[in-house]
Amino acid sequence: MNTLLHSPGRAEVRDELGRGTFDLLVIGGGIVGIAAAWTAAQAGLRVALVDAGDFAGATSSASTKLVHGGLRYLQTGNVRLVAENHRERRSLAAQVAPHLVSPRRFLVPIYADGPHGAAKLGAGVFLYSALSAFGDGLGRVVSRANALDQVPALRAEGLRAAAVYTDHQMNDSRVAIMTVRAAVAAGATVLNHAAVRGLRRSGGRIVGADLRDALDGTEFGVTARLVLNATGPWLDRLRTMEDPSSGPSIRLSKGAHLVVRQQEPWRAAVTVPVDRYRVSFAIPWEDHLLLGTTDEPYDGDPADVRATDADVAQILAEAGHALDGLRREDVAYAFAGLRVLPGGPGDVATAKRETVITEGRGGMLSIAGGKWTTYRHIGRIVLERLGVGADVLKTVPLPGLATPAAVAHRLVAAPMEPSVAAHLATHYGTLAFDLADLVRRDPALGAPVHPDGPDIWAQVVYARDREWAATPDDILRRRTTLTLRGLDTPEIRARVADLLEEPPHVHLP
Ligand SMILES: Cc1cc2nc3c(=O)[nH]c(=O)nc-3n(C[C@H](O)[C@H](O)[C@H](O)COP(=O)(O)OP(=O)(O)OC[C@H]3O[C@@H](n4cnc5c(N)ncnc54)[C@H](O)[C@@H]3O)c2cc1C
């Protein structure tokens, strides 16, 4: 039988954070901070991780959800970056999270009036597949008829052929939560909704931070040997707290996405060349189509980033270069995030997506940029800066490792509706059995939260008791798929808010 041990309460966690000196305090619970905390905890260090909002509440839940080599980086000649990304992609898909990351075939349609010809695209996808040692098959050009068969919505007029390659995809906010869980299992102490408001110093060195719990206003502090600033778009704010004279180190670029209701399922995703440099994606995801993204300089408050009406129009128009039948009324949800690019001159769309690492005058390490795909690499960089060798570390899978089809099969026998079983298996792996256990104890928790989606009430309770969810958005937007499917009605929000007030549902020894 599964044991559903209740996570410690926030007051207990704050007490633990205030006790003694940590080896590492990570500020920022996006994937960069989470990965750094996980890696350092695996190495045996005492690690604290805090976030002002929810884990993965900013950029890390606003990505294109791809675990990818990055075909477009071949345009800028960055072959080494593509090969490194491919290595991480294949490791995540095969060893770390095969239950949460799945392969996805992509078509790049080749049009008579398109920016790239068949010879160039064919060579591009061949090189792309070669850089991952043909581990996902051969990148090649397929016929017009083959392309239309895989994606019937492709614009047929002027279509000559399509280049085909393979990458992987995931639900970014769920993978982030599973990684927080892995970090905690390795010994890290974590708290979301706790903002750093000032840095602690001793003899000019940064030795910790002062925080405020956003939920009840409690103020507390954390002391650490090394403070890691992993605040993504907020990076320079923390650097200014460390040293008011520090100049900007990053630029921001906004990327928006749409989640669109899909009429009929496709067998492949589409990479739409927009011009010589930019592409837009149309990717089957969570029974919908994920469209995007844009790439525009942004200098507002990172907390205010939104997908605007102009973004919606631009994304639909760009996808419309290659797809028929996209309608504004089918948009279920729109969101935006901020890429962190190295500071300095250059057009944002052609700037290389690289990691920015700086060490400030007070010894605080600031790290941002990079990609979801290479997050483990970032963890290892931090470890090296801590003077701890990463060589001893093995590749550790995320919690719930299993074959999703087998998990789903067992859930159906529980019994559970097949679409719900498939949804739980691919978002929780074997942890889905904890959810089945909740349903067995209280069958009402097996009911769908909304009749049009596969999320069930057990996930809401589980998110509260086991996944650090504290607000309706934590649950509706990031632990479940209700918001992105456009299913978070006021009634559901109110019911979720009520459940958050209730004590933990299940107490087991
Ligand atoms: C539009 C877009 C599409 C992308 N698509 C992909 C993709 O398909 N594949 C891929 O591999 N990568 C992709 N990326 C890149 C990837 O999403 C990012 O590299 C990654 O999410 C960055 O994570 P982060 O932890 O640095 O930042 P964030 O996720 O932004 O985390 C920073 C955290 O710091 C917290 N914080 C800020 N201030 C404080 C404070 N004072 N105290 C405590 N906490 C604080 C914030 O609340 C936030 O949660 C994409 C990025 C964008 C913008």
The ligand as an SDF file (V2000), in Angstrom:
LIG
                    3D

 53 58  0  0  0  0  0  0  0  0999 V2000
    8.7640   31.9120  -24.5230 C   0  0  0  0  0  0  0  0  0  0  0  0
    9.7910   30.9180  -24.0450 C   0  0  0  0  0  0  0  0  0  0  0  0
    9.8110   29.6460  -24.5900 C   0  0  0  0  0  0  0  0  0  0  0  0
   10.7730   28.7270  -24.1500 C   0  0  0  0  0  0  0  0  0  0  0  0
   10.7320   27.4680  -24.6490 N   0  0  0  0  0  0  0  0  0  0  0  0
   11.6480   26.5660  -24.2350 C   0  0  0  0  0  0  0  0  0  0  0  0
   11.5650   25.2350  -24.6830 C   0  0  0  0  0  0  0  0  0  0  0  0
   10.6460   24.8540  -25.4050 O   0  0  0  0  0  0  0  0  0  0  0  0
   12.5280   24.3650  -24.2600 N   0  0  0  0  0  0  0  0  0  0  0  0
   13.5390   24.7580  -23.4350 C   0  0  0  0  0  0  0  0  0  0  0  0
   14.4100   23.9330  -23.1510 O   0  0  0  0  0  0  0  0  0  0  0  0
   13.6080   26.0010  -22.9360 N   0  0  0  0  0  0  0  0  0  0  0  0
   12.6770   26.9110  -23.3160 C   0  0  0  0  0  0  0  0  0  0  0  0
   12.7120   28.1800  -22.8150 N   0  0  0  0  0  0  0  0  0  0  0  0
   13.7520   28.5180  -21.8450 C   0  0  0  0  0  0  0  0  0  0  0  0
   13.3610   28.0820  -20.4310 C   0  0  0  0  0  0  0  0  0  0  0  0
   11.9700   28.1900  -20.2310 O   0  0  0  0  0  0  0  0  0  0  0  0
   14.1090   28.9540  -19.4290 C   0  0  0  0  0  0  0  0  0  0  0  0
   15.4900   28.8810  -19.6940 O   0  0  0  0  0  0  0  0  0  0  0  0
   13.8870   28.5290  -17.9770 C   0  0  0  0  0  0  0  0  0  0  0  0
   12.5180   28.3360  -17.6850 O   0  0  0  0  0  0  0  0  0  0  0  0
   14.4620   29.5930  -17.0740 C   0  0  0  0  0  0  0  0  0  0  0  0
   14.2320   29.2160  -15.7450 O   0  0  0  0  0  0  0  0  0  0  0  0
   14.7220   30.0980  -14.5260 P   0  0  0  0  0  0  0  0  0  0  0  0
   14.6760   29.2330  -13.3400 O   0  0  0  0  0  0  0  0  0  0  0  0
   16.0210   30.7670  -14.8410 O   0  0  0  0  0  0  0  0  0  0  0  0
   13.6880   31.3130  -14.4390 O   0  0  0  0  0  0  0  0  0  0  0  0
   12.1930   31.3910  -13.8730 P   0  0  0  0  0  0  0  0  0  0  0  0
   11.4160   30.1900  -14.2040 O   0  0  0  0  0  0  0  0  0  0  0  0
   11.6470   32.7090  -14.3080 O   0  0  0  0  0  0  0  0  0  0  0  0
   12.3720   31.3800  -12.2920 O   0  0  0  0  0  0  0  0  0  0  0  0
   12.8070   32.5090  -11.5600 C   0  0  0  0  0  0  0  0  0  0  0  0
   12.0790   32.4810  -10.2320 C   0  0  0  0  0  0  0  0  0  0  0  0
   12.6640   33.4400   -9.3420 O   0  0  0  0  0  0  0  0  0  0  0  0
   11.6420   33.8460   -8.4740 C   0  0  0  0  0  0  0  0  0  0  0  0
   12.0280   35.1150   -7.8190 N   0  0  0  0  0  0  0  0  0  0  0  0
   12.1650   36.3300   -8.3760 C   0  0  0  0  0  0  0  0  0  0  0  0
   12.4860   37.2470   -7.4350 N   0  0  0  0  0  0  0  0  0  0  0  0
   12.5540   36.5880   -6.2550 C   0  0  0  0  0  0  0  0  0  0  0  0
   12.8210   36.9870   -4.9200 C   0  0  0  0  0  0  0  0  0  0  0  0
   13.1070   38.2610   -4.5960 N   0  0  0  0  0  0  0  0  0  0  0  0
   12.7700   36.0420   -3.9320 N   0  0  0  0  0  0  0  0  0  0  0  0
   12.4970   34.7520   -4.2240 C   0  0  0  0  0  0  0  0  0  0  0  0
   12.2300   34.3310   -5.4820 N   0  0  0  0  0  0  0  0  0  0  0  0
   12.2560   35.2300   -6.4880 C   0  0  0  0  0  0  0  0  0  0  0  0
   10.4320   34.0100   -9.3830 C   0  0  0  0  0  0  0  0  0  0  0  0
    9.2220   33.9580   -8.6290 O   0  0  0  0  0  0  0  0  0  0  0  0
   10.5990   32.8430  -10.3390 C   0  0  0  0  0  0  0  0  0  0  0  0
    9.8120   31.7110  -10.0100 O   0  0  0  0  0  0  0  0  0  0  0  0
   11.7360   29.1150  -23.2000 C   0  0  0  0  0  0  0  0  0  0  0  0
   11.6940   30.3940  -22.6370 C   0  0  0  0  0  0  0  0  0  0  0  0
   10.7150   31.2800  -23.0380 C   0  0  0  0  0  0  0  0  0  0  0  0
   10.6440   32.6310  -22.4190 C   0  0  0  0  0  0  0  0  0  0  0  0
  1  2  1  0
  2  3  1  0
  2 52  2  0
  3  4  2  0
  4  5  1  0
  4 50  1  0
  5  6  2  0
  6  7  1  0
  6 13  1  0
  7  8  2  0
  7  9  1  0
  9 10  1  0
 10 11  2  0
 10 12  1  0
 12 13  2  0
 13 14  1  0
 14 15  1  0
 14 50  1  0
 15 16  1  0
 16 17  1  0
 16 18  1  0
 18 19  1  0
 18 20  1  0
 20 21  1  0
 20 22  1  0
 22 23  1  0
 23 24  1  0
 24 25  2  0
 24 26  1  0
 24 27  1  0
 27 28  1  0
 28 29  2  0
 28 30  1  0
 28 31  1  0
 31 32  1  0
 32 33  1  0
 33 34  1  0
 33 48  1  0
 34 35  1  0
 35 36  1  0
 35 46  1  0
 36 37  1  0
 36 45  1  0
 37 38  2  0
 38 39  1  0
 39 40  1  0
 39 45  2  0
 40 41  1  0
 40 42  2  0
 42 43  1  0
 43 44  2  0
 44 45  1  0
 46 47  1  0
 46 48  1  0
 48 49  1  0
 50 51  2  0
 51 52  1  0
 52 53  1  0
M  END
$$$$
